[in-house]
Amino acid sequence: MRLRLSLEARLFACGTLAVLVAATLPLLLLGIGTGPRLAWSAGLAAALVALVLLLRLVTRPLNRTLQALEGGLLNFRDGDFSVSLAIKGSDELGRLALLYNDAGEILRRERAHIYQRELLLDTMIQSSPHTLLLVDQGGRVIYANTSARHLLHRGKPITGMLLADLLKTCPPELGRAIRSGEDGLYNYSDENGGHSQHVSNSVFVLNAQRHRLVLIREMTRELTRAEVQVWKKVIRLISHELNNSLAPISSMAHSGKLLARQPDKQEILERVFDTIAERCQHLTEFTQGYARFAKLPAPSREEVDWKKLIERIEPLHRFTLCDKLPSRPGYFDPVQMEQALLNLLKNATDAGTPAGKTEIEIRTDRHGQTIIVRDCGTGMGEKVLQQALLPFYSTKPDGMGLGLALCREIVEAHDGTIQLHNRAGGGLQVNLFIPWAENISPHRQ
């Protein structure tokens, strides 16, 4: 078995041999008659030469090992973990090389494992029906799945594109929703019909840079299924309400018929008829609310003076008008739009917004007109936000669930879109966008 000395032992041995040479050679020279000065000088010189040769012999493997480690670490820095050191031995250098090789093997396995997980994650994301976009600090798309390419760029690659350029090619309503950076439910129409999309945004720091993740979830099918469930609920509700009113009316009508034969029961008979009239009035109000939603007429568009519209609404619900009114008049059905705004103002009050604190802002551009209603109430949870536009969906015990649904019907009848999202400081913001007549696509007219 070959004995492997430690580096410290080998250096000590080199020093010892040099000292022996320095002490022995002068004695030999003195023995053959050499002068003392020359003998000791020759011994010192020989010791130095011996020390240099011995140290070079000892440090040569050390230098080779350090150079190999340096090359291996440079490969690590470049992400290459495939290089191993062919250095064997039981000394410090051998153990160091063994540890380096073990570390490289662990890193190779970890990278292979990470690669497999990334491949699995990428496969899942690419096959997801949800649209996913990752945008870097400069507004450039650095990752997008298949759904994003089909929804926003007709299936063409979009990685590397600026988000601002990409949004020019997608549906305008969806582009405005992504550009706003707000979470919410948005509607738009194209050649395939109407769509409801839930857009969510999240911001995080990656590699010391700010990134934005946009997730778009198609809600059309879910809303359709939910609408079927809501209609079933409505049928049960109407049936229950009619039975609760018609059964007492039938009973009291029979009692009234018997009381009519008794002249001294006139006062009781009047109370019976009053009760019947009250129940009939309740049924009338109940059915009229549903009739207004079911029989919404086609909008009669006309030029509308914004100031007159505000003056008609203000006495009915107090609010705050933000910014100046646009100089260009609006173009829509004033009666239907007034009803939509009154519904939104009433919802804001029901959500806890103090009187006069609800804000209305009106904007116009070359695309159309946008009416924004902001409240400072309780806002909506995500589940409620996704179903808020469904007919007859309400979180209030006595609510009929027609306010927002009627607003949606009115806006979509004008070929526009309605958008809901929670405000950062609390409360809800509702955007009603109605295009100008010249901006309506032929298939939507």
C-alpha positions as CSV (number, residue, x, y, z in Angstrom):
1,M,0.0,0.0,0.0
2,R,1.4,3.3,-1.1
3,L,1.9,5.8,1.7
4,R,0.5,9.3,0.9
5,L,1.9,12.0,3.1
6,S,-0.1,15.1,3.8
7,L,0.9,18.4,2.1
8,E,2.2,19.7,5.4
9,A,4.3,16.6,6.0
10,R,5.8,16.9,2.5
11,L,6.7,20.6,3.0
12,F,8.2,19.7,6.4
13,A,10.3,16.9,4.7
14,C,11.6,19.4,2.1
15,G,12.7,21.8,4.7
16,T,14.3,19.1,6.7
17,L,16.3,17.7,3.7
18,A,17.4,21.3,2.8
19,V,18.7,21.7,6.4
20,L,20.5,18.4,6.3
21,V,22.2,19.4,3.0
22,A,23.1,22.8,4.5
23,A,24.7,21.1,7.6
24,T,26.3,18.0,5.9
25,L,28.0,19.5,2.9
26,P,30.1,22.0,4.8
27,L,31.4,19.3,7.1
28,L,32.4,17.2,4.1
29,L,34.1,20.1,2.5
30,L,35.9,21.0,5.7
31,G,37.1,17.4,6.0
32,I,38.9,17.5,2.6
33,G,40.6,20.8,3.5
34,T,38.2,23.4,2.1
35,G,38.2,26.8,3.8
36,P,35.4,27.4,6.3
37,R,33.9,30.4,4.5
38,L,33.8,28.6,1.2
39,A,32.5,25.3,2.7
40,W,29.5,27.0,4.5
41,S,28.8,29.2,1.4
42,A,28.7,26.0,-0.8
43,G,26.5,24.3,1.8
44,L,24.0,27.2,1.9
45,A,23.8,27.4,-1.9
46,A,23.3,23.6,-2.2
47,A,20.6,23.8,0.4
48,L,18.7,26.5,-1.5
49,V,18.9,24.6,-4.7
50,A,17.8,21.4,-3.0
51,L,14.9,23.3,-1.4
52,V,13.8,24.8,-4.7
53,L,13.9,21.4,-6.5
54,L,12.0,19.7,-3.7
55,L,9.4,22.4,-3.4
56,R,8.8,22.3,-7.1
57,L,8.4,18.6,-7.0
58,V,5.9,18.9,-4.2
59,T,3.9,21.9,-5.6
60,R,3.7,20.7,-9.2
61,P,0.7,18.4,-8.4
62,L,-0.8,21.1,-6.3
63,N,-0.6,23.6,-9.2
64,R,-2.1,21.1,-11.6
65,T,-5.0,20.4,-9.2
66,L,-5.7,24.1,-8.6
67,Q,-5.7,24.8,-12.3
68,A,-8.1,21.9,-12.8
69,L,-10.3,23.3,-10.0
70,E,-10.2,26.7,-11.5
71,G,-11.3,25.4,-14.9
72,G,-14.1,23.4,-13.3
73,L,-15.4,26.3,-11.3
74,L,-15.4,28.5,-14.5
75,N,-17.5,25.8,-16.1
76,F,-19.9,25.9,-13.0
77,R,-20.2,29.6,-13.5
78,D,-21.2,29.1,-17.1
79,G,-23.7,26.5,-16.1
80,D,-21.7,23.4,-17.3
81,F,-21.7,20.7,-14.7
82,S,-20.5,17.9,-17.0
83,V,-16.7,18.2,-16.3
84,S,-15.2,15.9,-13.6
85,L,-11.6,16.0,-12.3
86,A,-9.5,12.9,-12.9
87,I,-7.5,13.3,-9.7
88,K,-7.1,10.4,-7.4
89,G,-5.5,10.1,-4.0
90,S,-6.1,10.1,-0.3
91,D,-4.4,13.4,0.5
92,E,-5.9,16.8,0.7
93,L,-5.9,17.3,-3.1
94,G,-7.5,14.0,-3.7
95,R,-10.3,14.6,-1.2
96,L,-10.8,18.1,-2.6
97,A,-11.2,16.7,-6.2
98,L,-13.6,14.1,-4.9
99,L,-15.8,16.7,-3.2
100,Y,-15.7,18.7,-6.4
101,N,-16.8,15.7,-8.5
102,D,-19.6,14.9,-5.9
103,A,-20.8,18.5,-6.1
104,G,-20.9,18.4,-9.9
105,E,-22.9,15.2,-9.9
106,I,-25.4,16.7,-7.4
107,L,-25.8,19.8,-9.6
108,R,-26.2,17.7,-12.7
109,R,-29.0,15.7,-11.1
110,E,-30.6,18.8,-9.7
111,R,-30.5,20.6,-13.1
112,A,-32.0,17.5,-14.8
113,H,-34.7,17.4,-12.2
114,I,-35.4,21.1,-12.6
115,Y,-35.5,20.8,-16.3
116,Q,-38.0,17.9,-16.1
117,R,-40.2,20.0,-13.8
118,E,-39.9,23.0,-16.0
119,L,-40.8,20.9,-19.0
120,L,-43.9,19.5,-17.2
121,L,-44.9,23.0,-16.1
122,D,-44.5,24.4,-19.5
123,T,-46.5,21.6,-21.1
124,M,-49.3,22.2,-18.6
125,I,-49.3,26.0,-19.1
126,Q,-49.2,25.6,-22.9
127,S,-52.2,23.3,-22.9
128,S,-54.2,25.4,-20.4
129,P,-57.3,27.1,-21.8
130,H,-56.5,30.2,-19.8
131,T,-54.4,33.0,-21.4
132,L,-51.1,33.7,-19.7
133,L,-48.7,36.6,-20.4
134,L,-45.5,37.4,-18.6
135,V,-44.2,41.0,-19.3
136,D,-40.9,42.3,-18.2
137,Q,-40.1,45.8,-16.8
138,G,-39.7,47.2,-20.3
139,G,-43.2,46.2,-21.3
140,R,-41.9,43.3,-23.5
141,V,-43.6,39.9,-23.6
142,I,-41.1,37.3,-22.4
143,Y,-43.5,34.3,-22.1
144,A,-46.9,33.5,-23.5
145,N,-48.8,30.2,-23.8
146,T,-50.7,28.9,-26.8
147,S,-54.0,30.4,-25.7
148,A,-52.4,33.8,-25.5
149,R,-51.0,33.6,-29.1
150,H,-54.4,32.6,-30.5
151,L,-56.4,35.1,-28.5
152,L,-54.1,38.1,-29.0
153,H,-52.2,37.5,-32.2
154,R,-54.1,34.9,-34.3
155,G,-51.7,32.1,-33.3
156,K,-48.5,33.8,-34.3
157,P,-45.5,34.0,-31.9
158,I,-45.6,37.0,-29.6
159,T,-42.6,36.4,-27.4
160,G,-40.3,39.4,-27.6
161,M,-43.1,41.8,-28.8
162,L,-43.9,45.0,-26.9
163,L,-47.2,44.6,-25.1
164,A,-48.3,48.0,-26.4
165,D,-47.8,46.8,-30.0
166,L,-49.5,43.4,-29.3
167,L,-52.7,45.1,-27.9
168,K,-53.2,46.9,-31.2
169,T,-54.0,43.6,-32.9
170,C,-56.4,42.2,-30.3
171,P,-60.0,43.1,-29.7
172,P,-60.1,46.8,-28.6
173,E,-62.2,46.1,-25.5
174,L,-59.8,43.4,-24.4
175,G,-56.8,45.6,-25.2
176,R,-58.2,48.4,-22.9
177,A,-58.8,45.8,-20.1
178,I,-55.2,44.5,-20.2
179,R,-53.8,48.0,-20.6
180,S,-55.7,49.3,-17.5
181,G,-53.9,46.8,-15.2
182,E,-57.0,46.3,-13.2
183,D,-58.6,43.0,-12.2
184,G,-62.2,42.6,-13.3
185,L,-64.8,41.0,-15.6
186,Y,-64.9,42.4,-19.1
187,N,-67.2,41.7,-22.1
188,Y,-66.5,42.1,-25.8
189,S,-67.9,40.8,-29.1
190,D,-66.2,39.6,-32.3
191,E,-67.1,37.5,-35.4
192,N,-67.6,34.5,-33.1
193,G,-70.2,36.3,-30.9
194,G,-70.0,37.7,-27.3
195,H,-67.3,36.8,-24.8
196,S,-66.9,37.3,-21.1
197,Q,-63.3,37.4,-19.8
198,H,-62.0,37.7,-16.3
199,V,-58.6,39.5,-16.3
200,S,-56.3,39.4,-13.3
201,N,-52.9,41.1,-12.9
202,S,-50.1,40.4,-10.5
203,V,-46.8,42.2,-10.1
204,F,-43.6,40.6,-8.7
205,V,-39.8,41.0,-8.7
206,L,-37.7,38.5,-10.6
207,N,-34.0,38.9,-11.0
208,A,-34.2,42.4,-9.4
209,Q,-36.6,43.5,-12.2
210,R,-40.3,44.2,-11.9
211,H,-42.5,41.7,-13.9
212,R,-46.2,41.6,-14.6
213,L,-48.2,38.4,-15.0
214,V,-51.5,38.7,-16.9
215,L,-54.0,35.9,-16.6
216,I,-57.2,35.9,-18.7
217,R,-59.9,33.4,-18.0
218,E,-62.7,32.7,-20.4
219,M,-65.9,32.9,-18.4
220,T,-68.5,32.6,-21.3
221,R,-69.2,28.9,-20.7
222,E,-69.2,29.2,-17.0
223,L,-71.6,32.2,-17.1
224,T,-73.8,30.3,-19.5
225,R,-74.0,27.3,-17.1
226,A,-74.5,29.7,-14.2
227,E,-77.3,31.5,-16.2
228,V,-79.1,28.1,-16.6
229,Q,-78.9,27.6,-12.8
230,V,-80.1,31.1,-12.2
231,W,-83.1,30.7,-14.5
232,K,-84.1,27.5,-12.6
233,K,-83.8,29.5,-9.4
234,V,-85.9,32.3,-10.9
235,I,-88.6,29.8,-12.0
236,R,-88.7,28.4,-8.4
237,L,-88.8,32.0,-7.0
238,I,-91.6,33.1,-9.3
239,S,-93.6,29.9,-8.6
240,H,-93.1,30.4,-4.8
241,E,-94.1,34.1,-5.0
242,L,-97.2,33.4,-7.0
243,N,-98.3,30.6,-4.7
244,N,-97.7,32.7,-1.6
245,S,-100.0,35.4,-3.1
246,L,-102.6,33.4,-5.1
247,A,-103.4,31.0,-2.3
248,P,-104.4,33.7,0.2
249,I,-106.2,35.6,-2.5
250,S,-108.2,32.6,-3.4
251,S,-109.0,31.9,0.2
252,M,-110.0,35.5,0.9
253,A,-112.1,35.7,-2.2
254,H,-114.1,32.7,-1.0
255,S,-114.4,34.3,2.4
256,G,-115.5,37.6,0.8
257,K,-118.2,35.7,-1.1
258,L,-119.6,34.3,2.1
259,L,-119.3,37.7,3.9
260,A,-121.1,39.4,1.1
261,R,-124.3,37.5,2.0
262,Q,-124.2,39.0,5.5
263,P,-125.1,42.7,5.6
264,D,-123.6,43.2,9.1
265,K,-120.1,42.1,7.9
266,Q,-119.5,45.1,5.7
267,E,-116.4,46.3,7.6
268,I,-114.7,42.9,7.6
269,L,-115.5,42.5,3.9
270,E,-113.7,45.8,3.1
271,R,-110.6,44.6,5.0
272,V,-110.7,41.4,3.0
273,F,-110.8,43.4,-0.3
274,D,-108.0,45.7,0.9
275,T,-105.8,42.7,1.6
276,I,-106.6,41.2,-1.8
277,A,-105.7,44.6,-3.4
278,E,-102.5,44.8,-1.4
279,R,-101.4,41.3,-2.5
280,C,-102.3,42.1,-6.1
281,Q,-100.2,45.3,-6.0
282,H,-97.3,43.3,-4.6
283,L,-97.6,40.8,-7.5
284,T,-97.8,43.6,-10.0
285,E,-94.6,45.2,-8.7
286,F,-92.9,41.8,-8.6
287,T,-93.8,40.9,-12.2
288,Q,-93.1,44.4,-13.6
289,G,-89.5,44.2,-12.4
290,Y,-88.9,41.1,-14.4
291,A,-90.9,42.5,-17.3
292,R,-88.7,45.5,-17.6
293,F,-85.7,43.2,-18.0
294,A,-87.3,40.7,-20.3
295,K,-88.9,43.4,-22.6
296,L,-86.0,45.8,-23.1
297,P,-86.8,47.6,-26.4
298,A,-84.1,48.2,-29.0
299,P,-82.3,51.5,-28.2
300,S,-83.4,54.7,-29.9
301,R,-80.0,56.4,-30.4
302,E,-79.8,60.2,-30.6
303,E,-77.4,63.0,-29.7
304,V,-77.6,63.6,-26.0
305,D,-76.4,66.7,-24.2
306,W,-74.3,65.6,-21.2
307,K,-75.3,68.5,-19.0
308,K,-79.0,67.7,-19.5
309,L,-78.5,64.0,-18.7
310,I,-76.7,64.9,-15.5
311,E,-79.4,67.4,-14.5
312,R,-82.1,64.7,-14.9
313,I,-80.2,62.2,-12.8
314,E,-78.9,64.5,-10.0
315,P,-82.3,65.2,-8.2
316,L,-82.9,61.4,-8.0
317,H,-79.5,60.4,-6.6
318,R,-76.8,62.7,-5.3
319,F,-73.3,62.2,-6.7
320,T,-70.0,64.0,-7.5
321,L,-69.1,64.8,-11.1
322,C,-65.4,64.4,-11.8
323,D,-63.7,66.6,-14.4
324,K,-65.4,68.6,-17.1
325,L,-68.1,67.2,-19.3
326,P,-66.9,66.4,-22.9
327,S,-67.7,69.0,-25.6
328,R,-68.8,66.3,-28.0
329,P,-72.4,65.2,-27.2
330,G,-73.2,61.6,-26.4
331,Y,-74.9,59.3,-28.8
332,F,-77.2,56.7,-27.3
333,D,-80.8,56.1,-26.0
334,P,-81.0,58.7,-23.2
335,V,-83.9,56.9,-21.4
336,Q,-82.1,53.6,-21.2
337,M,-78.8,55.2,-20.2
338,E,-80.5,57.2,-17.5
339,Q,-82.0,53.9,-16.2
340,A,-78.6,52.2,-16.2
341,L,-77.0,55.1,-14.3
342,L,-79.8,55.2,-11.7
343,N,-79.3,51.4,-11.1
344,L,-75.5,51.9,-10.6
345,L,-76.1,54.9,-8.2
346,K,-78.6,52.8,-6.2
347,N,-76.2,49.9,-6.0
348,A,-73.5,52.3,-4.8
349,T,-75.8,53.5,-2.0
350,D,-76.8,49.9,-1.1
351,A,-73.1,49.0,-0.9
352,G,-72.6,51.6,1.9
353,T,-71.4,54.7,-0.1
354,P,-72.5,57.9,1.7
355,A,-74.8,60.2,-0.1
356,G,-73.0,62.4,-2.6
357,K,-69.7,60.4,-2.5
358,T,-70.3,58.3,-5.6
359,E,-68.3,59.7,-8.5
360,I,-69.3,59.9,-12.2
361,E,-66.8,60.6,-14.8
362,I,-67.5,60.9,-18.6
363,R,-64.8,60.6,-21.3
364,T,-65.0,60.6,-25.0
365,D,-62.4,59.7,-27.7
366,R,-62.4,58.7,-31.3
367,H,-63.5,55.2,-30.4
368,G,-66.6,56.0,-28.3
369,Q,-67.9,57.3,-25.0
370,T,-67.1,55.9,-21.5
371,I,-69.1,56.6,-18.4
372,I,-67.3,55.7,-15.2
373,V,-69.1,55.2,-11.9
374,R,-67.0,54.9,-8.8
375,D,-68.2,54.2,-5.3
376,C,-66.4,53.8,-2.0
377,G,-68.5,50.9,-0.6
378,T,-67.5,47.4,0.3
379,G,-66.6,46.3,-3.2
380,M,-67.1,42.7,-4.4
381,G,-65.4,39.4,-3.7
382,E,-63.9,37.6,-6.6
383,K,-66.7,35.0,-6.8
384,V,-69.4,37.7,-6.6
385,L,-67.5,39.8,-9.2
386,Q,-67.6,36.9,-11.6
387,Q,-71.3,36.4,-11.3
388,A,-72.4,40.0,-10.7
389,L,-73.7,40.5,-14.3
390,L,-75.9,37.4,-14.2
391,P,-79.7,38.1,-14.3
392,F,-81.3,37.5,-10.9
393,Y,-78.0,37.0,-9.1
394,S,-78.0,39.1,-5.9
395,T,-76.2,39.0,-2.5
396,K,-78.9,41.0,-0.8
397,P,-81.7,39.0,0.9
398,D,-84.4,41.1,-0.7
399,G,-82.6,41.8,-3.9
400,M,-84.0,40.8,-7.3
401,G,-80.6,40.7,-9.1
402,L,-81.7,42.9,-12.0
403,G,-79.7,46.1,-11.5
404,L,-76.4,45.2,-13.0
405,A,-77.9,42.7,-15.4
406,L,-80.2,45.4,-16.8
407,C,-77.1,47.7,-17.2
408,R,-75.4,44.9,-19.1
409,E,-78.4,44.5,-21.4
410,I,-78.6,48.2,-22.1
411,V,-74.9,48.6,-22.8
412,E,-74.7,45.5,-25.0
413,A,-77.8,46.6,-26.9
414,H,-75.8,49.7,-27.8
415,D,-72.9,47.4,-29.0
416,G,-70.9,48.4,-26.0
417,T,-69.2,46.7,-23.1
418,I,-69.5,46.9,-19.3
419,Q,-66.4,46.4,-17.0
420,L,-66.4,45.9,-13.3
421,H,-63.3,45.9,-11.0
422,N,-62.6,46.7,-7.4
423,R,-60.8,49.9,-6.7
424,A,-57.4,49.9,-5.0
425,G,-58.6,52.1,-2.2
426,G,-61.8,50.3,-1.7
427,G,-65.1,50.3,-3.5
428,L,-66.2,49.3,-7.0
429,Q,-65.7,50.9,-10.4
430,V,-68.0,50.3,-13.3
431,N,-67.1,51.4,-16.8
432,L,-69.8,51.7,-19.5
433,F,-68.3,52.0,-23.0
434,I,-70.5,52.7,-26.0
435,P,-68.9,53.1,-29.4
436,W,-69.9,55.8,-31.8
437,A,-72.2,54.7,-34.6
438,E,-69.4,54.8,-37.2
439,N,-67.2,52.5,-35.0
440,I,-69.8,49.7,-34.9
441,S,-68.7,46.6,-36.9
442,P,-71.1,45.6,-39.7
443,H,-71.8,42.2,-38.0
444,R,-72.8,44.0,-34.8
445,Q,-75.3,46.4,-36.4
